[in-house]
Structure formats: structure tokens, C-alpha cells
Amino acid sequence: METYRYLHRFPMILILVGLVGVNSQFLIDPQSAEVTQGADHGLECVVNRTYLAGYYFVAWTKDSEVFSARNQIDKVALENINGEDPEDRYTITKIDQGNTGTYKLIIDSVKGVDSGNYQCVICQHPSTSYVCTAITDFKSSVATFNVLYTPSVPEYPECNGLDSSATVSIGTQVEVTCVSEIGDPKVQLQWNKDGVPLLSTVTEREENNRLYLIYTFTAELSHTGMVLSCSSTSSHFTSYSESCSFNALNVVDMPVVATTSRAAEYEEESQTTPVSDYSSDSCASAINKSIKCLQIFGKYLDGN
């Protein structure tokens, strides 16, 4: 009964003890956030410095990979995580005050590659350097950082499948592909024929943070002059609108002449057939056949 009276008089002591017991190493955890591309953003954690005695330091991780030591950014590690050079957009400020240390990660001009799960951790290091040899069990909560962004311009969208002449033979199965970074939220790609959206015979797939929209058709003479273009828009960024296109399609009415190389056949024959087996009659016959083929092909060209 006496114990209850004592505890009843000091309820705040119970609350504070409970909080410290949950996570006494990190007094303030980094907070999750959603930011639009181009803005600057900071993530902050406050650490109880008594846990840094000896060979320990505070590091930042992204998606469980360490990319800093104390207040220094490991640009090589961060480039491996992001897949591109972080340049000088990442910095860390460190302020020590009594038994607390404040570590603030600042990301300038945020981009889509900056999205991820960030966390403050306490690392063990050797006596000669600040290299994280092991992440301890002392970690902050995970902060999910999400960047809303549009694909890079002018790299995307990109139209593939036809060369600059845009010339194809009649009856050819043509496949054109529109490629873009996915964006966040995902952009909408649209194939257009002479400015009119194509709502059928298109397929979409995603792979390695890229969005692919594929359109297939069989070339007809009526397609001559047709202009194919691909547009990219975003439901969130209403001012974003980009496109790519091909030159006007040129469908030609001529057969596709299949040619095969005889080099490999001649090489194989030369290895298995003695030179003496080649008679003058057989050589003359082959030459006459070749001349006849050329004459026929020449008449075809004259008639077209």
C-alpha cells in the first residue's frame, strides 16, 4: 500500500522510465516524409552519447546499407545504393551538447533515387579509422522517405523501333516501343497515330524502374505518311507533358529479298571435296545459273 502511494505521487517518473527503457539510445527518431522533387529535406536523430563510449559512432543507413561515418558521407557507398553519383547533395551536421548528439542528414534538391528507408544506427569501428565493421543492435526507428518525381527530361520518353527513314516493306510486322522512367506516381504513356490515341494493340510492362509501352501492327500501303508519337503525362504533376515521335512512315511495295552467304558453304565444301572433283562443266553451269538469276532480277527492277 505504501509503495502504491509513493508511485501515485510521481506518475511522470514512471512515464520517463518507460520511454528510456524502450529506446534509451535514440532520444529522437527520424520521421517519415513525402516530398516533391527539387525540394530540400532533412532527417534528424538525437543520440544518447553515453552509448558511443569506446569504439562506436553514429551512422546513417539507406535500405539497411551504411553510407556515412559520423558527419561524413561515403559517396562511393551512396552511389552504389542509389545507382548514380550523389554529387554533393547529401551532407550531415553534427551537434554535441552534454550527453546528447544531434545528427541531421540534409538532402538538397531531392530526386526519385533518394526515396528509401533511412535509419540512424550505432556502428562499431577499429581504433585506426571510422569504418563501420559491425552495426550494433542500437538503431533508431526506420523513416520512409518518398520523393514524388517525373521522369528525366529530355531523356524520356524515348521512341524505339524505327530508324530515321521510317521505311518498312509492305506486310512487315512492326513493333515500336515507348520507354520512360516510371516516376512517382507512375506516369501514363500513350501511343498516338497522327495525334489520335491508340487504345488497342498496345501492351505495357515494367522492368528495372522503367515503363515500356509496346505497339505492334502489320505495315500496309495505307500507313504511308502515318506519324507515330508517344506522350507521357502525370496525374500529380499536371504541368508535365513530354513526347517523342518518329518521322512519317514510308511503306514500300517491294519484296524482301532474302540473301544468304555462300562463304560458309564454300569453306565446308573446300574442306571435304578435292579440287580435282570440280569439272569445268560444273563451274560453267553454276556461272550460267548466276547470270540467268541476275537477268530475271534486272527485268523485275525495270518493271517497277
C-alpha positions in Angstrom: 0.0 0.0 0.0 2.8 2.4 0.9 4.5 1.5 -2.4 1.4 2.4 -4.4 1.1 5.8 -2.6 4.7 6.6 -3.5 4.3 5.7 -7.1 1.0 7.6 -7.3 2.7 10.8 -6.3 5.3 10.5 -9.1 3.5 9.3 -12.3 5.8 11.2 -14.6 8.8 9.2 -13.3 7.1 6.0 -14.5 6.4 7.5 -17.9 10.0 8.7 -18.4 11.5 5.5 -17.2 9.2 3.6 -19.6 10.3 5.8 -22.6 14.0 5.4 -21.8 13.6 1.7 -21.4 12.0 1.4 -24.9 14.9 3.1 -26.7 17.4 4.8 -24.4 20.0 5.2 -27.2 18.0 7.3 -29.6 16.1 10.2 -27.9 14.6 11.5 -31.2 14.0 9.2 -34.2 14.0 10.4 -37.9 10.5 10.9 -39.2 8.9 9.6 -42.4 8.0 12.1 -45.1 6.8 12.6 -48.7 8.5 15.4 -50.6 8.2 16.8 -54.2 11.3 16.6 -56.4 13.6 19.6 -56.2 12.9 20.5 -52.6 15.5 20.3 -49.8 14.8 17.9 -46.9 16.3 17.0 -43.6 16.2 13.8 -41.4 17.2 14.1 -37.8 18.1 11.8 -34.9 19.3 12.6 -31.4 21.5 10.1 -29.6 22.4 9.4 -26.0 26.2 9.9 -26.3 26.9 7.6 -23.4 26.4 4.7 -25.8 29.2 6.0 -28.0 32.0 5.5 -25.4 34.8 3.4 -26.8 35.0 2.5 -30.5 31.4 3.4 -31.6 29.9 6.1 -33.8 26.6 7.1 -35.3 26.0 6.3 -39.0 23.1 6.7 -41.4 21.8 3.8 -43.5 19.6 3.7 -46.5 17.7 0.5 -47.2 19.9 -1.2 -44.5 23.2 -0.1 -46.2 25.6 2.2 -44.3 26.7 5.3 -46.3 28.2 7.6 -43.6 30.6 7.8 -40.7 29.9 10.4 -38.0 29.4 13.6 -40.1 31.0 12.4 -43.3 29.2 11.0 -46.4 30.7 7.9 -48.1 30.0 8.9 -51.7 31.1 5.6 -53.1 28.7 3.6 -50.9 25.9 6.0 -51.6 26.5 5.8 -55.3 26.3 2.0 -55.1 23.0 2.3 -53.2 21.4 4.9 -55.5 22.8 3.7 -58.7 24.1 7.2 -59.6 26.6 9.8 -58.4 25.0 11.7 -55.4 27.2 14.7 -56.3 27.3 16.9 -53.2 23.6 16.8 -52.4 24.0 14.9 -49.2 25.5 16.5 -46.1 25.4 15.7 -42.3 25.6 18.2 -39.5 26.6 17.1 -36.0 26.0 19.0 -32.8 27.1 17.6 -29.4 25.5 19.1 -26.3 26.2 17.4 -23.0 25.3 13.7 -23.2 23.3 14.2 -26.4 24.4 14.3 -30.0 22.2 15.6 -32.9 22.8 14.2 -36.3 21.0 15.8 -39.2 21.1 14.4 -42.7 20.3 17.0 -45.3 19.4 16.1 -48.9 19.4 19.1 -51.4 17.3 19.1 -54.5 15.7 15.7 -53.8 15.3 13.2 -56.7 13.5 10.0 -57.2 16.6 8.0 -56.4 16.6 9.5 -52.9 13.5 7.6 -52.0 14.1 4.8 -49.5 14.1 3.7 -45.8 16.5 5.7 -43.7 17.8 4.9 -40.2 20.3 6.0 -37.6 22.5 3.2 -36.2 25.4 2.9 -33.8 28.4 1.2 -35.5 31.5 -0.3 -34.1 34.8 0.8 -35.7 38.5 -0.1 -35.3 40.9 2.1 -33.4 42.6 3.4 -36.6 39.6 4.6 -38.6 35.9 5.3 -38.7 34.9 2.4 -40.8 31.8 0.6 -39.7 32.9 -3.0 -39.1 29.6 -4.0 -37.5 26.2 -2.5 -36.9 25.1 -2.9 -33.3 21.6 -3.6 -32.1 21.2 0.1 -31.2 19.1 1.5 -34.0 16.5 4.2 -34.4 13.1 3.6 -35.9 13.0 3.4 -39.7 11.9 6.6 -41.6 10.4 6.1 -45.0 11.3 8.9 -47.3 9.3 9.1 -50.6 10.0 11.6 -53.4 7.3 12.5 -55.9 9.0 13.0 -59.2 8.7 13.0 -63.0 11.0 11.2 -65.5 14.2 12.9 -66.6 13.9 15.4 -69.4 14.8 15.3 -72.3 15.9 11.6 -71.9 12.3 10.4 -71.6 10.1 9.3 -73.1 12.2 7.6 -75.8 10.7 6.1 -79.0 12.4 2.9 -80.3 11.7 0.5 -83.2 12.2 2.6 -86.4 15.2 4.2 -87.9 15.4 7.8 -89.1 14.0 6.9 -92.5 11.0 5.1 -91.0 10.9 2.9 -94.1 9.3 -0.6 -94.0 8.2 -3.1 -96.6 4.6 -3.9 -97.0 3.5 -6.8 -94.8 6.2 -6.3 -92.3 5.3 -6.8 -88.6 6.4 -3.6 -87.0 6.9 -3.2 -83.2 7.6 0.2 -81.7 8.4 0.8 -78.0 8.0 3.8 -75.9 10.3 3.8 -72.8 10.3 6.0 -69.7 11.3 6.1 -66.1 8.3 5.1 -64.1 8.0 8.2 -62.0 6.1 8.6 -58.7 3.2 8.5 -59.1 3.6 6.3 -62.3 3.4 8.3 -65.5 0.8 7.5 -68.2 2.3 6.6 -71.6 0.1 6.8 -74.7 0.9 5.9 -78.3 -0.8 8.2 -80.9 -1.4 7.7 -84.6 -1.5 11.1 -86.3 -2.3 12.7 -83.0 -5.2 10.3 -82.2 -4.7 7.9 -79.2 -4.3 4.2 -80.0 -6.5 2.4 -77.5 -5.9 -1.2 -78.7 -3.0 -3.5 -79.7 -0.7 -2.0 -77.1 0.9 -3.8 -74.2 2.6 -2.3 -71.1 5.3 -3.8 -68.8 7.6 -2.5 -66.0 11.2 -3.6 -65.5 14.2 -2.0 -63.6 12.3 1.2 -62.8 11.4 1.6 -66.5 8.0 1.6 -68.1 7.5 0.1 -71.6 4.5 0.7 -73.9 4.7 -1.5 -77.0 2.6 -1.1 -80.1 2.6 -3.7 -82.9 1.0 -3.6 -86.4 1.3 -5.0 -89.9 2.5 -2.4 -92.4 0.1 -1.6 -95.2 0.4 0.9 -98.1 -2.4 3.0 -96.4 0.0 3.5 -93.5 2.3 5.6 -95.7 2.6 9.1 -94.2 1.4 8.0 -90.8 3.2 9.7 -87.8 3.5 7.7 -84.6 4.2 9.6 -81.4 4.2 8.7 -77.7 3.1 11.1 -75.0 3.9 11.0 -71.3 1.8 12.7 -68.6 1.4 12.6 -64.8 -1.7 12.7 -62.6 0.2 14.6 -59.9 2.3 17.0 -61.9 -0.3 18.5 -64.2 2.2 20.7 -66.0 4.3 17.7 -67.0 3.8 16.7 -70.6 6.5 15.2 -72.8 6.6 13.3 -76.0 8.7 11.6 -78.7 7.9 10.6 -82.3 9.1 9.1 -85.5 9.3 10.6 -88.9 6.3 9.9 -91.2 6.1 6.2 -92.1 7.2 5.2 -95.6 5.7 1.8 -96.7 7.3 0.5 -99.9 5.7 -2.1 -102.2 8.7 -4.4 -102.8 9.5 -7.9 -101.8 12.1 -8.6 -99.1 14.9 -10.3 -101.0 16.4 -12.9 -98.8 20.1 -13.3 -99.3 22.4 -16.0 -97.8 26.1 -16.1 -97.7 27.8 -18.9 -99.5 31.1 -18.3 -97.8 30.5 -21.0 -95.1 29.2 -23.5 -97.7 32.2 -23.0 -99.9 34.6 -23.3 -97.0 32.9 -26.6 -95.9 33.0 -27.9 -99.5 36.6 -27.0 -99.9 37.5 -29.0 -96.8 35.6 -32.1 -98.0 35.8 -32.0 -101.8 39.2 -32.4 -103.6 39.9 -29.6 -106.2 40.1 -32.3 -108.9 36.4 -33.1 -108.4 35.4 -29.7 -109.7 35.0 -30.1 -113.5 34.9 -27.2 -116.0 31.3 -28.2 -116.9 30.0 -27.9 -113.3 31.7 -24.5 -113.0 30.2 -23.3 -116.3 26.8 -24.5 -115.2 27.0 -22.5 -112.0 28.0 -19.4 -113.8 25.2 -19.7 -116.3 22.7 -20.0 -113.5 24.0 -16.9 -111.7 23.8 -14.9 -114.9 20.2 -16.0 -115.5 19.2 -15.0 -111.9 20.7 -11.6 -112.5 18.8 -11.1 -115.7 15.5 -12.1 -114.1 16.1 -9.7 -111.2 17.0 -6.9 -113.6 13.8 -7.3 -115.6 11.9 -7.1 -112.2 13.6 -3.8 -111.3 12.9 -2.3 -114.8 9.2 -3.2 -114.4 8.9 -1.5 -111.0 
